[in-house]
Each structure stands twice: as structure tokens, then as C-alpha cells.
């Protein structure tokens, strides 16, 4: 059993990195402009990574950089210089799956810690020990492992073990998918997935072209490749008992609101568990928080048994969304005086709406938005995305506090 477990959060851009840190991540993982499996994220230049390392380390947070794309020959050009640059920036580790990254790292940055990615599909203790004997500090285990299998690996190796515990799942083995490449020419294994597994599919008989039949009897079609989202918040004791060192949240492409909400829920639960493992009790409000982000139906993945049909969502390729993220208090601009706070608007806000304020310190308050002003101090009754406004909040709101609104379903 691991005494303490690291909470590892995604950071697709600088704002998400700062929010993840503010809401309690022990470590964050980012991608560079190249070599990362999330090319659709904003990602970071080497100079930006160096700046972020300083910011993270000042907050006692570690920073890992994904260098985890599967490299073709041309991908090797410039890789040595890039890895050397990451080492010079003092990143805490790089995440890789291609042995070329390991080989080059050993030459140009032998002291740089290496974490082998889930893309390496490590599913047994002997494979993990192989990398341990080569000096790898951490293995990010394949998503297809059960808790029982993880515990058995833990008994055989001494290096750190990391696993995904929350976020989107892929129908391909540890994310190694060719659907996107085959159907759109966008290679998921080099960071450019088109998410073809989320598309709607139907059955067509060869001699009846143009006549489409749902694989299941549903007029909307069938989402036969559409995995549910992983959610292991209710099972922190089991994850600890299995011997994991790091709990990883998926989502470098997700919103600031997603990062803040998920990190906050796991942080509160993890702190409560690690403070008193024997007396720990799961609080329903932590689970409720995870229902307030945009998500697909939840699953526990492979942790307890290989998922059957219940591991897929058949009714829609989209998300469940019960709350809208409407605003964020910008960095270092929380208190605008006279009981007001600056807010950067992310979705339309109207005077008189019922909103909820959540803060990095764990506070949640519901209130009616009675007054707001534009930046020139003129009263307004409505604000729109990319607008900065002043609002009266029910309490002082530190930077990175968020505003959200319950979605009202049309009758």
C-alpha cells in the first residue's frame, strides 16, 4: 500500500496549468509544440515550459512533459536538441513511449527522469521490471489492467507506478488507434486524433446500398465504439491498496472548468483519505461535483473486470452537461475594491441569474447576480464571452475562482 499518492493533472495551456496548481494538483503534465500526443492542445514552447517550471516549483508542484508520440524517421530530426532543452529547463520528468526517446535521453540528458507512457502498453511485471532495470523512474500502466494485476506488479517492482483514474477512455488498446488515420488521414499516434470512435455508425447490407440499419434498434444510429468516461473517485482506498504512486487525470484538451472541478474533487477526497485511511468515508458531494462537468456516462474501466457492453455509451457520442461554465476571476485580479471582483466571461451572463461561485480553497456558494458593470464602471445587464466585467460576489473571490450556472432543460 502506498502511503501517499500524487494527484497528477493535465495542462493544455498556461491558464489550465495555473488553475490545476491553484486547485491542488501535486504535479501537472504538459506537451510541447512537437512530439506530444495532443497536438490540438495549445501546448508550450521550450521557453514557456522553462517559465512554467519555475512557477510550478515555486508552488512545490512537479512538471512532466509528454514526448510520447510514435516517431517516424523524420520525427527524429531535432529530438536530441529538444530533450536537452527540457533538461536545461529543469523539468521533473519526460513521458515517452518510443525507445528512441529513451536512447537519445541517455546520451544528451542522462540525469533527466523518464516516465514510460501508457502508450507502451505495459501489462505485466516482467515488462515493467525490464524498464526498471534500464533506469526508468516511473511506469504509466496500460489502462487495461485490473486492480488485482496492478497489485501483483507492485509486489515485483520497486519503481513508481502511475495509472489513469479519470477522464475519456479510448476503444483502442492503450490508445493505439488507426481509425482516425484510416478514415481522415489524421494520425492519432502522432497527436492528431479525429475521434472517429465517437461518430455515429449504422449497418449497410452490400446489395442494398444507401439503406442504413442501426446496429441496435435506435433511430439515432449506434455508437458502437464510444467508450464511457473513467471515474475512480469512489475507489481511492482500492487504488492505494493496489500500490499506485500517482493518480492521473486525463484531459489536456478539456476546459479550465473541467480541470478545476475534477482536481478539486479528487484533492478533497485524497486529502481526507490520506489523513485518516481507516476512518475515511466517501462524501456524496465529491461525486456530485464530477456530475457537474461535461462528461460521458461514467465507468470504472478495467479496474474491477474487463468492461462488457456496459463500458460503451450507445445513445450519443456527445456529453452530459448539467452546468455551464460562465466566468473566471483572472490571475492576480480577484479583489477590484468596493466588494467587487473582476470576471472574464466565458458564456453569456445576465443580471438576476442564479450562479454558483467555487474557489480553489474549496468554497461553494450559490447566489443571485444582482449587479454587474463593464470595465469602465458602467452598469450592464448582460455580458458575453471574451468580455471582462465587474460583479458583486457573496464573498471575496481569489484568482481562478469560477462561476457556473445550472443548465435549465427546455420543457
C-alpha positions in Angstrom: 0.0 0.0 0.0 1.3 3.5 -1.0 1.5 5.9 1.9 0.7 9.0 -0.2 -0.4 9.2 -3.8 0.4 12.1 -6.2 -2.5 13.8 -7.9 -1.4 14.5 -11.5 -3.4 16.9 -13.6 -3.5 17.8 -17.3 -2.4 21.2 -18.5 -3.1 22.0 -22.2 -2.1 25.7 -21.9 -0.8 28.1 -19.3 -4.2 29.0 -17.8 -5.1 25.4 -17.3 -1.7 24.8 -15.7 -2.1 27.6 -13.3 -5.7 26.5 -12.4 -4.6 22.9 -11.9 -1.9 24.2 -9.4 -4.4 26.5 -7.7 -6.9 23.7 -7.2 -4.5 21.3 -5.6 -2.5 19.2 -8.1 0.7 17.7 -6.9 2.0 17.6 -10.4 1.0 18.6 -13.9 1.8 17.2 -17.3 2.1 19.3 -20.5 3.0 18.9 -24.1 5.4 20.8 -26.3 4.7 22.1 -29.7 6.1 18.9 -31.1 6.4 15.2 -30.1 3.1 15.3 -28.0 0.0 13.1 -28.5 -2.3 16.1 -28.0 -1.4 18.3 -31.0 -4.8 20.0 -30.7 -3.9 21.5 -27.3 -2.3 24.9 -27.2 0.9 23.3 -25.8 4.1 25.1 -24.9 7.3 26.3 -26.5 10.6 25.4 -24.7 10.8 29.0 -23.3 7.2 28.7 -22.0 8.0 25.3 -20.4 11.0 26.8 -18.7 8.9 29.7 -17.3 6.2 27.3 -16.2 8.7 25.0 -14.4 9.7 28.0 -12.2 6.1 28.8 -11.5 5.2 25.2 -10.6 8.3 24.6 -8.5 7.6 27.8 -6.5 4.3 26.2 -5.6 6.0 22.8 -4.8 4.4 21.2 -7.8 6.2 18.9 -10.3 6.0 19.3 -14.0 6.3 16.5 -16.5 6.5 16.9 -20.3 4.9 14.4 -22.8 7.3 13.4 -25.5 5.1 10.4 -26.3 4.2 10.4 -30.0 5.3 7.4 -32.0 8.2 8.7 -34.1 8.8 8.1 -37.8 12.2 8.8 -39.2 11.6 12.4 -39.9 10.4 12.8 -36.3 14.0 12.2 -35.0 15.2 15.5 -36.5 15.7 17.9 -33.7 14.7 15.5 -31.0 18.1 15.5 -29.2 18.1 19.2 -29.0 14.6 19.3 -27.7 15.3 16.8 -25.0 18.4 18.7 -24.0 16.3 21.8 -23.8 13.8 20.2 -21.5 16.6 19.0 -19.2 18.1 22.5 -19.2 14.6 23.8 -18.2 14.7 21.6 -15.2 11.5 19.7 -15.9 10.9 16.9 -13.4 10.5 14.1 -16.0 9.6 13.4 -19.6 6.9 10.9 -20.6 7.8 8.7 -23.5 6.7 5.6 -25.4 9.2 5.3 -28.2 12.6 3.7 -27.3 14.3 6.3 -29.5 13.4 8.9 -26.9 15.0 6.7 -24.2 18.2 6.1 -26.2 18.6 9.8 -27.1 17.8 10.9 -23.5 20.6 8.7 -22.2 23.1 10.4 -24.4 22.0 14.1 -24.1 20.4 14.2 -20.7 21.3 11.1 -18.6 20.1 12.7 -15.3 16.6 13.5 -16.7 13.9 11.3 -15.1 11.9 9.2 -17.5 8.4 8.0 -17.2 7.2 5.4 -19.8 3.8 6.2 -21.2 0.6 4.2 -21.2 1.1 4.0 -24.9 3.8 1.4 -24.3 1.0 -1.0 -23.2 2.9 -2.4 -20.2 0.6 -5.1 -18.8 2.9 -7.5 -16.8 5.5 -7.3 -14.1 8.3 -8.6 -16.2 7.9 -5.9 -18.8 7.8 -3.3 -16.1 10.9 -4.7 -14.5 12.7 -4.6 -17.9 12.3 -0.8 -17.9 13.1 -0.6 -14.2 16.5 -2.3 -14.9 17.1 0.3 -17.6 16.8 3.1 -15.0 13.2 4.2 -15.7 11.8 6.0 -12.7 8.1 5.5 -13.3 5.7 3.4 -15.5 2.3 4.7 -16.5 0.5 1.4 -16.7 -1.7 0.2 -19.5 -5.4 1.1 -19.0 -6.4 -2.5 -19.5 -5.1 -3.7 -16.1 -7.2 -4.6 -13.1 -6.5 -3.6 -9.5 -5.5 -7.2 -8.8 -3.0 -7.2 -11.7 -1.6 -3.8 -10.5 -1.1 -5.2 -7.0 0.7 -8.2 -8.4 3.0 -5.9 -10.4 3.6 -3.8 -7.3 4.9 -6.9 -5.4 7.5 -7.5 -8.1 9.0 -4.0 -8.8 10.2 -1.0 -6.9 9.8 1.9 -9.3 6.8 4.3 -9.2 3.5 3.2 -10.7 1.1 5.6 -12.3 -2.4 5.0 -13.7 -5.3 7.0 -15.2 -8.2 7.3 -12.8 -10.4 9.9 -14.5 -11.3 11.1 -18.0 -12.0 10.0 -21.5 -11.3 6.4 -22.5 -10.4 5.1 -25.9 -11.7 2.0 -27.6 -8.2 1.2 -28.9 -5.7 -0.8 -26.8 -4.0 1.8 -24.6 -4.9 4.4 -27.1 -3.1 2.9 -30.1 -5.8 3.5 -32.7 -5.8 3.6 -36.5 -9.4 4.6 -37.1 -8.6 8.3 -37.4 -5.7 7.7 -39.7 -7.7 5.3 -41.9 -10.8 7.5 -42.1 -9.4 11.0 -42.2 -5.6 10.8 -42.7 -5.1 12.2 -39.2 -2.7 10.0 -37.2 -3.8 9.5 -33.5 -0.4 8.0 -32.7 1.2 11.3 -33.7 -1.2 13.5 -31.8 -3.9 14.3 -34.4 -6.8 12.1 -33.5 -10.2 13.0 -35.2 -12.1 10.9 -32.6 -13.7 8.7 -35.2 -14.7 6.3 -32.4 -17.2 8.9 -31.3 -19.0 9.1 -34.6 -22.4 7.6 -35.3 -22.4 4.3 -37.2 -25.0 2.2 -38.8 -25.1 -1.1 -40.8 -25.5 -1.3 -44.6 -26.1 -4.6 -46.4 -23.9 -5.0 -49.5 -26.7 -5.4 -52.1 -28.8 -2.6 -50.6 -26.5 0.5 -50.9 -27.9 3.6 -49.2 -30.1 1.6 -46.9 -28.7 2.0 -43.4 -29.8 0.0 -40.3 -28.9 0.7 -36.7 -26.7 -1.9 -35.1 -29.1 -1.5 -32.2 -32.7 -0.6 -32.7 -32.3 3.2 -32.3 -33.4 5.8 -34.8 -30.3 7.8 -33.9 -27.9 5.1 -35.1 -25.3 3.3 -32.9 -22.2 4.4 -31.1 -20.6 1.0 -31.0 -17.0 2.4 -30.4 -17.9 5.1 -28.0 -16.3 4.4 -24.6 -17.7 5.8 -21.4 -15.5 8.1 -19.3 -13.4 6.7 -16.5 -14.2 7.8 -12.9 -12.5 6.1 -9.9 -13.1 8.8 -7.3 -15.3 6.3 -5.3 -12.4 3.8 -5.1 -9.4 5.7 -3.7 -8.7 3.1 -0.9 -8.6 0.3 -3.5 -6.2 2.3 -5.7 -3.9 2.9 -2.7 -4.0 -0.7 -1.6 -3.0 -1.8 -5.2 0.2 0.3 -4.7 -0.2 3.2 -7.1 2.1 6.2 -6.6 0.3 8.6 -8.9 -3.3 9.1 -9.9 -3.6 10.7 -13.4 -6.4 12.8 -14.7 -6.9 12.8 -18.5 -7.8 16.0 -20.3 -5.2 18.3 -21.8 -7.9 19.2 -24.4 -10.6 19.8 -21.7 -11.7 23.2 -20.4 -10.3 25.2 -17.5 -13.6 24.4 -15.7 -13.1 20.7 -16.2 -9.6 20.8 -14.8 -10.5 22.9 -11.8 -13.6 20.8 -10.9 -12.0 17.4 -11.2 -8.8 18.4 -9.5 -10.8 19.9 -6.6 -13.0 16.9 -6.1 -10.0 14.4 -6.1 -7.9 16.7 -4.0 -10.5 16.9 -1.3 -11.2 13.2 -1.3 -7.5 12.3 -1.4 -6.6 14.6 1.4 -9.4 13.1 3.6 -8.3 9.6 2.8 -4.6 10.1 3.4 -5.3 12.0 6.6 -7.2 9.0 8.1 -7.3 5.9 5.9 -9.1 3.8 8.4 -11.8 6.4 9.2 -12.2 7.6 5.6 -15.7 7.9 4.2 -16.6 9.0 0.7 -18.7 12.2 0.7 -21.5 12.3 -1.9 -20.8 15.9 -2.8 -17.4 14.9 -4.2 -19.2 12.6 -6.6 -21.8 15.2 -7.3 -19.1 17.6 -8.4 -18.0 15.2 -11.1 -21.5 15.2 -12.5 -21.4 19.0 -12.9 -18.7 18.8 -15.6 -19.3 17.9 -19.2 -18.8 14.2 -19.4 -20.0 10.9 -20.9 -21.6 8.3 -18.7 -19.1 7.0 -16.2 -17.4 3.6 -15.9 -14.6 2.1 -13.7 -12.9 0.8 -16.8 -10.9 -2.4 -16.4 -10.1 -1.9 -12.7 -12.6 -4.5 -11.4 -13.3 -6.6 -14.5 -13.0 -6.2 -18.3 -15.9 -4.0 -19.3 -18.6 -5.6 -21.4 -21.3 -3.8 -23.3 -21.8 -1.5 -20.3 -18.4 0.0 -21.0 -19.8 1.8 -24.1 -22.3 4.5 -24.5 -24.8 3.7 -27.2 -27.3 6.6 -27.2 -25.0 9.5 -28.0 -21.4 10.4 -28.9 -21.8 13.7 -27.0 -21.5 14.8 -23.4 -23.8 15.1 -20.4 -23.8 18.7 -19.3 -25.7 19.9 -16.3 -23.8 23.1 -15.7 -22.4 25.9 -17.9 -19.1 27.5 -17.0 -19.7 31.2 -17.3 -16.7 33.0 -15.9 -13.4 33.0 -14.1 -11.6 35.5 -11.8 -8.4 36.3 -13.7 -4.9 35.9 -12.3 -4.0 38.4 -9.6 -7.2 40.4 -10.2 -9.6 38.9 -7.6 -10.4 42.0 -5.5 -11.4 45.0 -7.5 -12.4 47.0 -4.5 -15.8 48.0 -3.1 -16.8 44.4 -2.7 -16.4 43.7 -6.4 -14.4 41.2 -8.4 -13.2 41.1 -12.0 -14.6 38.3 -14.0 -13.5 37.1 -17.5 -16.8 36.0 -19.2 -16.7 32.6 -20.9 -20.5 32.1 -21.5 -23.3 34.7 -21.6 -24.3 36.0 -18.2 -27.5 38.0 -17.4 -28.3 40.1 -14.4 -30.6 38.3 -12.0 -29.4 34.8 -12.8 -28.7 32.2 -10.1 -25.0 31.4 -10.2 -22.6 29.3 -8.2 -19.1 30.5 -7.1 -16.4 27.9 -6.5 -13.0 28.7 -5.2 -9.6 27.0 -5.1 -10.0 26.8 -1.3 -13.0 24.5 -1.7 -15.8 27.0 -1.1 -19.1 26.7 -3.0 -21.7 29.4 -2.7 -25.0 29.9 -4.7 -26.2 33.4 -5.2 -28.3 35.7 -7.4 -26.2 38.0 -9.6 -27.8 41.4 -8.7 -25.3 43.8 -10.1 -22.5 44.0 -12.7 -20.5 46.6 -14.5 -18.3 46.9 -17.6 -14.6 47.8 -17.2 -15.4 51.5 -17.5 -17.7 51.1 -14.5 -21.0 51.4 -16.4 -23.8 49.2 -15.1 -24.7 46.3 -17.5 -27.5 43.8 -17.5 -25.8 41.2 -19.9 -22.2 40.1 -20.6 -20.8 38.0 -23.4 -17.8 35.7 -23.9 -14.4 37.4 -24.0 -15.8 40.4 -22.1 -14.3 41.4 -18.7 -16.8 42.7 -16.2 -17.0 43.7 -12.5 -19.5 41.8 -10.4 -20.7 41.7 -6.8 -20.0 38.3 -5.3 -21.2 36.9 -2.0 -17.6 36.7 -0.7 -14.1 37.8 -1.6 -13.1 35.6 -4.6 -9.4 34.8 -5.1 -7.9 34.5 -8.5 -9.0 31.5 -10.5 -12.4 31.3 -8.7 -15.1 30.1 -11.2 -18.7 30.9 -11.8 -21.1 28.3 -13.1 -24.8 28.1 -13.9 -27.1 25.1 -13.7 -28.5 24.2 -17.1 -32.2 24.6 -17.3 -33.7 22.0 -19.6 -36.3 23.2 -22.1 -39.8 21.9 -21.3 
